[in-house]
Amino acid sequence: MRCLVVHAHPDPSSYSASLLQAAVNGLETGGHQVDVLDLYDMNYRASMTGQEHRDYYTIAENHPDPVVAKHIDLVKAAEMLVFVYPTWWSGLPALMKAWLDRTLLPGVSFVKNEKTGKVSPALGNVRHLVCVTTTGSTSWRIRLVGDAGRRTIMRTIRLVCHWRCRRHWFCLSSIDSTTPDERSNFLADVSRSLATL
């Protein structure tokens, strides 16, 4: 299966970077083909230009930014999308949200009917949707404030994927108070679980 892994954390020595490596190792152990987009490492440009916004409904066909065009191709080819990120302010890091805004465009993730205005899914190629994240807060506090990252990926993106797309959620809560063993065990669990998909 072809997998696209998208990661967002500015520190290459972070625990999030270790989670990225664990995810990639697990997928490769499972025999999957893996493409990785490490957004901070590649100095991904977050801001959408005014022209990109004006051309929002048509720009995906011939995107003027070669980086975005390449990412669109990777998304269209992926059978599994994997998002690895720390939960900040109860949601996705700003850079990952920007990547979603600039990549999952009309014609990529959904198609809008010009007559009715209705939206139809366009990511029928995606059969698995995976999140690997950490939170500083307890799981109940994250749920209390709406768990925005989980909602964005596990619900909203899920709606534009294949109708039988399976969701896989891995979250280590209260990261600041976990022990080295707990963090190590979570890394192993992520790697082991992704190897079996």
MITOR-301407 format. One line per 5 residues: number of its first residue (from 1); their letters; for each residue x, y, z of C-alpha. Coordinates in steps of 0.001 Angstrom, whole numbers, padded with zeros to 6 digits. Example, Ala and Ser with C-alpha at 12.3 -4.5 7.8 and 13.67 -1.06 7.14 Angstrom:
MITOR-301407
1) AS) 012300,-004500,007800 ~ 013670,-001060,007140 .
END
This chain:
MITOR-301407
1) MRCLV) 000000,000000,000000 ~ 001277,003493,-000785 ~ 001389,005726,002297 ~ 001869,009455,002667 ~ 003119,010550,006098 .
6) VHAHP) 002803,014247,006980 ~ 004699,015515,010036 ~ 004739,018915,011735 ~ 007176,019758,014536 ~ 009993,022328,014396 .
11) DPSSY) 012527,020390,016499 ~ 014227,017406,014796 ~ 015235,016062,018228 ~ 011650,016135,019577 ~ 009556,013204,020710 .
16) SASLL) 007309,013971,017729 ~ 010284,013317,015434 ~ 010724,009968,017198 ~ 007052,009222,016559 ~ 007558,010039,012893 .
21) QAAVN) 010419,007569,012712 ~ 008418,004917,014581 ~ 005517,005352,012151 ~ 007765,005121,009095 ~ 009579,002084,010506 .
26) GLETG) 006290,000327,011205 ~ 004893,001034,007753 ~ 008089,-000120,006033 ~ 008164,-003270,008183 ~ 004615,-003923,006980 .
31) GHQVD) 005839,-003759,003372 ~ 004254,-000420,002507 ~ 005723,002190,000164 ~ 006223,005340,002237 ~ 006482,008990,001201 .
36) VLDLY) 007283,011482,003981 ~ 006563,015206,004125 ~ 008313,016737,007134 ~ 006848,020228,006841 ~ 009215,022136,009133 .
41) DMNYR) 012274,020339,007806 ~ 011363,021326,004244 ~ 010612,024957,005226 ~ 007095,024595,003876 ~ 005500,027941,002997 .
46) ASMTG) 002296,028172,005003 ~ 000703,031293,003587 ~ -001792,031037,000767 ~ -001339,033886,-001686 ~ -004192,036153,-002706 .
51) QEHRD) -004087,034656,-006195 ~ -004238,031112,-004789 ~ -007319,032109,-002829 ~ -008988,033747,-005840 ~ -008289,030614,-007926 .
56) YYTIA) -009244,028228,-005099 ~ -011769,026166,-007083 ~ -009578,025672,-010155 ~ -005961,025955,-009012 ~ -005423,022255,-008247 .
61) ENHPD) -005420,021352,-011944 ~ -002248,023336,-012635 ~ -000929,024672,-009344 ~ 001731,027364,-009860 ~ 003675,026330,-006729 .
66) PVVAK) 005711,023230,-007659 ~ 005889,022122,-004013 ~ 002106,022133,-003644 ~ 001720,020461,-007054 ~ 004012,017641,-005919 .
71) HIDLV) 002105,017248,-002655 ~ -001189,017088,-004550 ~ 000215,014247,-006668 ~ 001316,012397,-003526 ~ -002131,012753,-001949 .
76) KAAEM) -003840,011501,-005102 ~ -001545,008460,-005169 ~ -001838,007591,-001473 ~ -003933,004717,-000170 ~ -003097,005669,003412 .
81) LVFVY) -002701,009140,004905 ~ -000755,009343,008168 ~ -000558,012542,010218 ~ 002071,012831,012966 ~ 001972,015975,015096 .
86) PTWWS) 001836,017368,018637 ~ -001544,018694,019752 ~ -001106,022410,020427 ~ -003951,024594,021705 ~ -006222,021552,021415 .
91) GLPAL) -005637,021254,017669 ~ -003233,020848,014799 ~ -000018,022858,014552 ~ -000621,025903,012343 ~ 001764,024601,009681 .
96) MKAWL) -000172,021346,009306 ~ -003477,023213,009077 ~ -001917,025422,006386 ~ -000812,022297,004508 ~ -004396,021014,004566 .
101) DRTLL) -005682,024376,003288 ~ -003192,024535,000414 ~ -003220,020842,-000579 ~ -006681,019358,-000017 ~ -008223,021628,-002619 .
106) PGVSF) -011339,021203,-004742 ~ -010493,018588,-007346 ~ -008111,016915,-004915 ~ -010181,016080,-001852 ~ -013664,016999,-003036 .
111) VKNEK) -015628,018042,-006096 ~ -018215,020809,-005989 ~ -021270,020565,-008236 ~ -021581,023990,-009863 ~ -025367,023715,-010255 .
116) TGKVS) -026338,022407,-006825 ~ -023361,023589,-004746 ~ -023144,020108,-003225 ~ -019781,018576,-002442 ~ -018739,015008,-003296 .
121) PALGN) -015695,013111,-001975 ~ -012677,012876,-004296 ~ -010200,010865,-002192 ~ -011628,007430,-002973 ~ -008044,006206,-003177 .
126) VRHLV) -007564,006655,000602 ~ -008495,003471,002495 ~ -006760,004202,005816 ~ -006538,007434,007793 ~ -004034,007482,010673 .
131) CVTTT) -003256,010035,013393 ~ -000284,009826,015743 ~ -000249,012645,018285 ~ 000538,013718,021819 ~ -001250,016104,024150 .
136) GSTSW) -000068,018100,027135 ~ -003497,017813,028711 ~ -005361,014771,029903 ~ -007608,013019,027395 ~ -010764,014188,029178 .
141) RIRLV) -009666,017838,029036 ~ -008956,017570,025323 ~ -012402,016056,024782 ~ -013948,018801,026935 ~ -012619,021506,024597 .
146) GDAGR) -013656,019656,021454 ~ -010517,017748,020397 ~ -010157,019892,017267 ~ -007263,017966,015711 ~ -009081,014668,015978 .
151) RTIMR) -012263,016195,014560 ~ -010412,017734,011625 ~ -008695,014542,010548 ~ -010827,011681,011814 ~ -014161,013269,010881 .
156) TIRLV) -013752,016015,008298 ~ -011016,014458,006148 ~ -012645,011047,006603 ~ -015751,012389,004821 ~ -013811,012882,001571 .
161) CHWRC) -012060,009493,001624 ~ -013247,006096,000382 ~ -016587,005202,001969 ~ -014976,002193,003691 ~ -011910,004121,004880 .
166) RRHWF) -010709,002872,008266 ~ -009558,005272,010979 ~ -006656,004618,013365 ~ -006026,006954,016310 ~ -002866,006863,018460 .
171) CLSSI) -002587,009460,021207 ~ -000279,009740,024186 ~ -001997,012126,026599 ~ -000377,014167,029361 ~ 002987,013862,027602 .
176) DSTTP) 004787,016106,030103 ~ 004077,013754,033000 ~ 004787,010452,031237 ~ 007788,008320,032145 ~ 010571,007341,029723 .
181) DERSN) 009147,003811,029731 ~ 005672,005052,028838 ~ 007046,007097,025959 ~ 009149,004181,024767 ~ 006174,001822,024961 .
186) FLADV) 004035,004219,022948 ~ 006689,004416,020216 ~ 006776,000625,020065 ~ 002984,000403,019974 ~ 002761,002870,017075 .
191) SRSLA) 005408,001021,015097 ~ 003931,-002404,015799 ~ 000368,-001311,015008 ~ 001239,000366,011716 ~ 003196,-002701,010626 .
196) TL) -000037,-004693,010754 ~ -002201,-002383,008612 .
END
